[in-house]
Amino acid sequence: MKTAIVDTRADIAKSVATAVAVLKSKNLVAIPTETVYGLAGDALEPDALAKIFEAKERPYFDPLIIHLGSKEWLDQLTQSSRESRSLVETLVQRFWPGPLTILFRKTDVVPDLATAGLEHVAIRMPSHPVFLEVLRVFGKPLAAPSANRFGRVSPTRSEHVLEELDGRIPLILDAGPTAVGLESTIVRIDANRIGILRQGPVTEEILADIAPTEELLASQKILVPGQSVSHYAPDKLVHLFDPLAFIPQSEHAALICWGPVHHTANFAVVRSLSETGDLRIAAQRLFGLLREMDQLNVQQIFVEPVPEVGLGKAIMNRVRRAAGPR
């Protein structure tokens, strides 16, 4: 089965209708969000959920994020405690649609397969107009993890999805590169505190203006996507670059640097996340650069750390997991 790519910019209504027909047949469609491309299937249909796990080679212990087109679905899918309701409503009002995922206690409407059998479900409302239009026409929530094989670099362009899933899914909606480039922030609300389970575009500093925050360390049980030790990883080995500790002299190593291009004499290829030191540009470029380096004739990829403030925390979270033990 060859995967078809439909350019939504040519005719969005026709593209959405094509995608919805596929989704209603309990099949899968790769759709852009503002963060990365997602692999979408009917969130309330176990057969479609099973196809997501199969196409991604995703272990069943790793839960999915459910995407809503309307906040009204929250009452059917979730239960909120009286203590946390006010803060949840504040976050939903301020950040939806947008790249913030909230962990809720689920109702029986949510299939156990979507939550890996856990009592909580991760939910967000994407802001990408194509995804929102698909949700509106489809009329039901969609589960949509990143559209790549499990543990690998997330796709920020349709061609990245094709590299990962060609022949595994019937359709990709192409709307060009994604705007953010990193997956959503995931939070859990405990009374009047915000626990951060995955750093992302809605930064800890932004959330701290609303309520006290705490970064929650991953437990042995995976509660939300992106908590695996090794994740977002290309085939080539990835290392954090510390010029004070070790500078390789090798034609078989590549460097993704921070700021102006440097150390060109020490690496076969050097690319910058952002020559001007812009963390937003770095986030947009990270996954694409990892994919580019992975296709070169090198054996190792070094990544220079970025400042761990704001969006830099989310960038370094992805880099460390890409460099994690395989």
Buried (B, 14 or more C-beta within 10 A) or exposed (E): EEBEBBBBEEEBEEBBEBBBBBBBEBBBBBBBBBBBBBBBBBBBBEEBBBBBBEBBEBEEEBBBBBBBBEBEBBEEBBEBEEEBEEBBEEBBEBBBBBBBBBBBBBEEBBBBBBBBEBEBBBBBBBBBBBBBBBBEBBEBBBBBBBBBBBBBBBBBBBBBBBBBBEEBBBBBBBBEBBBBBBBBBBBBBBEEBBBBBBBBBBBBEBBEEEBEBBEBEBEEEBBBBBBBEBBBBBEBBBBBBEEEEEBBEBEEBBBBBBBEEBBEEBBBBBBBBBEEBEBBBBBBBBBBBBBBBBEEEBEBBBBBBBBEEBBBBBBBBBBBBBBBEE
